[in-house]
Amino acid sequence: MNNNKIIKFFLVINLLIFISGYFIGFKKPFWIDEIVSINYGSDFSFLSLNEIFTQDPHSPFFYFLLFLGQKILEVFSDGDTFNLYYLRLINILGFIPIYYSYLLIKRKSDRINLDINIFILLLISSNYFFHYVLDLRMYFLLLSFSLLVNVINLIDTVENENKIIFLLSSIFLSMLHVYGLTISMSILVFRLIKNTYLKDTKKRNLNVIFIIALLSIFVFFYFPSIFNDENMKMFRWIKNSLWYYRIFIEWTFPTLVLIFSAGTVLFINFKKKIFIKENIKEFFQSNFFHETISLAAPAIILMMVVLTISFLFIPIVHYRNLIVIYPNLVLFASILSIFLIDSKKYKIFFSIFLIFVTLININFYFKNMIKTHENIEWVVKKTFTKNCAYIPVYFNDNSSDKLSPLLDDIINMYSKYKRPILSLTELNVNKYKEIEKINKFCKIHIFSFHTRNFEKNLDYLTNKNNLKVKIIYAPNVMIKSSKAGAIGYLNQESLK
């Protein structure tokens, strides 16, 4: 069996893993950001134009898509009730640009030399693909359209046969997320520099027109939010942290491993020829060099821009946003692999790598696909029970989360029982003693969705009031260390 057949075999296995995870995880509990997105979509038609553009730091375009999705689901449902999980089907739109990217690569095989099977395998072998295809946020669409604009750039058809597709995709990206705007602008800046150097006036002028069009999108979609103080305060939770880059590496690990290992093998094989003058000149004239520059330059420009803003003004680097440069890595790794794939002596290399990728997908990305960021369903069902009806419960609130107005909607989603909800900062032990006498079968006194500052807040309250609190963290969450979702109850002894 040659390398191509081995790769196709493992590609089928990993596609089956992905499809299985999709159906298993389709109705996993929503997490906070998804519920906030649904709420923004539901309220879309009731907001003024100013409120539409300032209700959230992100562009309102994705919330408009959710609004349309809810209206479509209402048409096919009985009355006003429908299963909110079907809103996740919005992400299927992302497979359109992915499929078109695939067709472009196949059609333009004379301009781009990569292995299409490795390309598909690496694209799906990431948390950016496995997790975000079921996440009710804009990131999967951001990934898919970022792939398309990068492929059009790679096959060098931005200014000719695919110019309309590129412009429309760039506009779509720019309306989705500011990082979508940034990757599109980065490609255009690279091409502007390239076409200026080549003295191609026609292409250069088209680059300028496209840049002006995207800058108009930036002004219209993002200026209202930028000049809104409340929105800018919401960025305070983002810090310049190396942790974000660690997560990025974890989520793109198979692709990075192939780039490093294939690059190392190629260097060892050609190290004697690399520094020969004629070979250096030939390298800079090769398709491989131009492909590398076409993929690397936009990613470098993007990172220079966002890092400059992050260190001089306000931190904006987050592992979620870096999804827009993941296609660059996938395409580059697929190009590198072509140098090794036709040689029988690398059969063991590819076999080991493919087994490694499959194990990563099963043991890491698949599990994250079927688990949730925050197990809100578990927290609500444990907290809002028949035994606890009308007994006050204290919510660990963080003002930056803006969750208090949404609590009723969140509770109604997973429980039919009601409880008065008070802020954790309002906890009064003396009053709670009297309330507890009404129903001693209600054990849950405190709940939290985000566990940010939860332990810190409880430590302060327990020390201040001489209390004992037991915390139980939600199961089936993506990252156990995040402790995403928790309930707590005051030991009866501390209330005596």
C-alpha positions, 0 to 999 in steps of 0.5 A: 500500500503506497502513501496515498492509499494509507492517507486516504484510509486514515482520512476516512477514519477521521471523517467518521470520527468527526461525523460521529462527534457531530451527531453525539455533541449536537445537543450538548448544553449551551455555554454562556456565550452561546446563550448571549448570542441567542439572546442578541439574535432574539432581540435583533428586531426590537433594537434601534440602529445604535443599539444593534451596533453597540450591544456587543463589542463584536459586529452584529452581523452574526446575530443577524444570521441567528435572528434569521435562523430563528425566524426560519425555525419558527416557520417549521415549528408548532407555534413559537416553540422550537428546538434552539439546538437546531440553530447550530445548523447555521455553521453548515454554511461554512462548508460552502466556502470549504468545498469551493476552496477544495474545487479551486485547489483541484482546478488549479493544480498547475499553480498550487502543488499540495496533497489534497487528502493531507489538506482535508485531514489537517483542516478537520484535525483541530479543535478549531474545526471539531469544536467550533462546528457546533459552537453557536458563535461566528468562529466556524464561519470565520475559519471557512471563509478565511480558508477561501480567501487564503486559497484565492490568494495562494493560487494568485487569482485575487485580481482576476477570475476570482476577484468577485468571490474574494471581495464578497468573502472578505466583506462577509469576513469583515462583517463577522469579526474584526479579525476577519477584516484583519486577515482580509486586509493583510492579504490585500496589503501583501498583494498591494506590496507585491503588485507595486514591486512588479509594477502591475498598475491594474492589479495594484489599483484593484487592491486599493479599491478593495482596501477602501471597501473593507475600510468602509465596512470597518467604519460602519460596523465597528466605529460605533462599538469602539467609541462606546465606553461600555463595550471597551470595558468588556475587553478588560478581561483579555490580558496579554498572556502566553496561555492564549498561545499555548492553547493555539498550539494545542488546538493546531498541534497535528499541523504544527507537528507535520510542518516541523517534522517534514521541514526537518526531514527536508532540511536533513536531505538537502542540507548539502545543497542549500547553501550552493549559490545556484540553488539559492537563486533557484529556490527564490524563483521556485513555486514553493518560495512564492507559495510560502510567502503568499501564506506567511506574509498575511499571517505575519502582517496580521500578527504584527498589527494585533500585537502592536494594538495589544501592547500599545493600546488594548489587549485583543489577542485571543486563541479564538481569534487566531483561528483566521491564520489556521488555514495558512498553517494547513495549506503550508503543511499540505505543500510541504508534505508533497515533497515526501508523499511520493517516496516509499522510504517515508511510508513509516513516517506517514504511517506514524504521523497518521496514527498520531493524528487519529489518536489526537482526534479521538482522545482530545478534539472528539472529546471537546466536540461532545463536551461543553465549555460550561455545563449550564444545564447541569448547574440549572437542573441541580439548583432549580428543583421542586424541593427548592421552589421559592427558596432564594439562591445566590448567584456568583455574578461578575459585572463584566459578564452581563448575565443577570438580565439573561438569568430567567431565560437561561433557567427556563431553558433547562428547568420549570422550577423557579427560585428567587435569585440574589447576588452572592454579594447580598448573602446574609447568613442571619436571614438565610437561617430563617428561610432555611427553616421553611424547607430543609430538603433544599441543599443548593444555596449558591450557583455559578456558570462562569467560575471566574472569581467564584472560589475567591468570592466564596473564600471572602464570604466564608472568612467574613461570616465564619461559614463552611462551603462545599463546592461541586463542579460541573462534569463533562466540561472541555477543560477540567481545570477551568471548573466551568460551572459549579454549585455550592451549599453551606454546611448546616453546622455553619448555619446554626 
